[in-house]
């Protein structure tokens, strides 16, 4: 191929890439209380790997706000993980999460140990279960989103009187793994006493 054709090809690639629409999310400094409906304070010390991923992804420009879209989760997951190889002993963690409208193609992916990633996923799922699709939730992560500068909002009331017969019951209801601060947790379900039942 001649130098002339190579130059033309490079120019075309540059022009096409510059025409691709880029999603711009609010930076944490630009977020105001009108941009979200609720907040969730992520437990950094409990799930440090996932927290580190969320922090780095937001710092790199990903959204700190998750607009819940459970119906689009499967498609978002397929898009975000496309071309990302699996790695033995690790999960592929996505930020924004697949259940967020902001997720999908272009989401930030990081390898995280299964215990940390799945525990975090279960914790987030429990915290958001009473929010309908379309709810905008601001994730507060120490060091990224300054919780002193945002309006902390409470989550809707939930039923704290859930009793599960066994881990099969937990799994059938889609609540596995179950964390010690979640409704229905009991030591009888947590055989090794590590605070995570029905792993």
N, C-alpha and C positions, 0 to 999 in steps of 0.2 A: 504494500500500500504506500502511495506517495505521501510525502510530508504534507502536501496540500490537503489530501483527503483526511489525514489524521487530525489536522488543525480544524477542519470543518466539523468532524465528528465530535471533537472536544467542545467546540462552541455550541453545537446542538445539544449535547448532554447538559452543559451548563445552563442553557436557556430553558430546557425542559424542567430541570430540577428547580430552577428559580420560579417556575410557574406552578409548581406543586403547592397546594394550599397548606400552610402550617398552622396547627392549632396553637393559640397563645393562651396560656392560663394565667390567672392573676398570681403575682408573686405574693409571698406572705405579707409583705409590707403594703400591698395594694388591697388586701382583703378587708372588707368592712362587714358589719353585722347584717347588712341587707343582702350579702352574697351567699349566706347559708341559713339553714333553719335550726340546726342543732350542732352541738359539738360533741366530740368523743375524745377523751384523753387517753392516748395509747400507753399501756403499761410497759415502759421501756425496760425496767429491771427484770420483768418476768419473761419478756420475749426480746432479748437484746439484738439478736441477728436480724429479725424482721424489722425491729425499730430502726436499726442502722440502715437497712435498705430503704425504708420509707423516707428517712431523713435525707439520705444521699439523693434519692430520686426527686424529692421536692426541691432540694438545693440545685439540682440540675435542670429544673424547670417544669417538672411534672406537677399536676394539680394537687393541692392539699385538701381540696374539696371533692367529696365523692357524691355524685348524684345517683341515688339508688336506681338501678335498672336490672332487676333480677331476670327479666325475660331475655335480655341481651347477653347474659353472662356466658352462655355456652359459646356463642359466636365470638364474643370478645376474647375468651380464653384461646380459642382456636387461632385467632388472628395474632394475639400477642406472643404465643409460644411457637408460631410457625418458624421453622428454621433454627430453633434453639434446641440443641441436643440435650437429651437427658444425661444425668451424671450420677453414677452409683453412689448411694448414701446421701443424696441431696434431693430436695424439691426445687422446682423452678418457681420462685416467688415473683408475683407480678405487682407492679405499682404504676398507675392505679389498678385496683383489683378488678377482676373480670365482672363483678356485679355492679361496677360503677360505669355510668355512661361515658366517663372520661377514659375508660380503659380500652383495651383492644389493640389494634395496630399501633406500634410505636411505644407501647408501654415499656417501662424499664423492668428488666428481668435480672434477678440475682439468685445464685444458688444458696439455699438455706437448709439447714438440717431439718429433717421431717418433724422432730418433736417441737422445735421452736416454731416452724411455719404452720403446722397443723393446729398447734395449741393457740397460736395467734388468730388463725382463721376461725376457730371455734369461738374464741372470745369475742371477736368482732361480730360474727354471725349472731351470737346471743345478744350483744348490745344493740344491734340494728333490727332485730326480728320484728319489733312492733312498728317500725317505720314503713310507710307505704312507698311504692315506686314513685320516683320524682322528688323524694325528700333529699335536700342538700345537706350533707354532713361534713363539717370541718374537722379534720383530724389534727389533734394537738399532740405534737411530738417534741419533747424537751430539746431545746437547742435549735429548733427550726421555727415552729409556730409559737410565738410568745403568748402564753396563756394569760398574762396580765393585760394584754392589749386586745383581747377578744371577749365578747359577751358569752359567758358560760351559760348554756341552756340545758334544761333537764330533759331526760328521755321520758316518753309516755309510760304510764304505769303498766306493770306486767304482773302476771300471776306467779307469786312466789311459793305457791303451795303444791307444786308439781311433785309427784312421787312416782318413780320408775320401779317396775317390778324387778328388772335385771338389765344387763347390758344389751340384750337382744331388743328389749323394749326401747332403750335409749337409741340404738342404731335404727330401728324401724321408724322412729320419729325424726330421724335426721339430726340428732343432737350430739353425736359422737365426734370427737372426744368431749367429755363433760368436765368442766373446770370447777374447782372448789368454791368459787364465788358465784357459780351459776345455779339457777333454780333446779332443784331435783338432785343435786350432788349429795352423795353420802359415802361414808367410808366403806360400806358394804359393796359399793360399785368400784371402789378404788383399791384394788387388791394389794398394790405395792405402796400405797400411802404417799404417793408423790404429788398429790394434788390434781392429778389428771385421771379421770375415771373412764373406763371403757375405751381405751386406746385402740 
